[in-house]
Amino acid sequence: MAQNEDTQWLEEILEETQLQQFAQSIREELHVTQLDHFRFVETQDLEKIGMGRPAARRLLDKVNRQRKKSTNIIDRVSFPYEFIIQL
């Protein structure tokens, strides 16, 4: 499976959940090219591309954990509110 730099994050998540075979379908049929796009993907959408319900739930759980981790990183590097007030 060729790794495109723009969707390398997707390849990694699919590899971790052992669902690599769905990479092309997720990109082309569901038009998911960014982690945030998964906000609009539901279990039924993944079932329509041939993924079983347990696998779809596993993937969405992993994506949600990854999204929370990304948000936490942004929060940590942002300036504290108190610092902004002092300016």
N, C-alpha and C positions, 0 to 999 in steps of 0.2 A: 504494500500500500504506500503510495507516494505521499510524503509529508509536505504539505504546503505550509510555508512559514505563517501565513495568516490563520490557518486552522490547526496548527500544531497542538494547541490546547485541547481541541476536540479529539485529535488522535490519541493524546495521552489519557484523557478521561475514558475513551472507549477501550483502550488497552487495559486500563486498570479494572474496568468492569467486564472485560472479556467480550466486548461487543464490537470489535473492530470492523466486522463485516457490514455494519450499518453506516459507516462513515459517509460514503457517497450518497446514500439515500437521505441522510440527515441534512447534508449540505444542499443537495439538488432538489429534493422533494419538499422538505420542510423549510428550506432557505435559512438554515441556521449557520451563520458565519461568525457570530460573536457570542460569548458566554451569556450576555444579557438577553439574547434572542430566546433563550430557553424559558424565559418568563412566560412566553406565550404558547409553549409546547405542553400538551397534556398527554396523559397515558394513551388516550384513544388515538392521538396523532401518531405515536410511535407504533401502536398496534397496526395502523393502516399501512405502515411500511414493512410489516412482517415481524415485528418484535413481539415477543410474548409479554404478557402482563407483568410477571415477576421481573423480567429483565428490564422492562420499561420503568418500573418503580425503582429498581436498583440504580438505573442510570439517572433518573430524576433526583433521587436522594443524593447521589454523588455530585451532580451539578449544583444542587442547592447548597451543599457543604462548601463547594468550591466558590460559589458566589459569595457566601458569607465570609469566607476567608479573604477574598479579594476586597470586600467592603471593609473588613477589619484592618487590612493593610493601609487602605486609604485614610481611615480614621486615625491611625497611628502617625502617619506622616503629615497630617493636617496640623495647622497651628492651633494651639489651644484657644478656646474662646476668650479666656482671661487675657491672653497675650494681645489679642486683637483689640480688646476694650482699652488696654493701656496705651495703644497707639492713638 
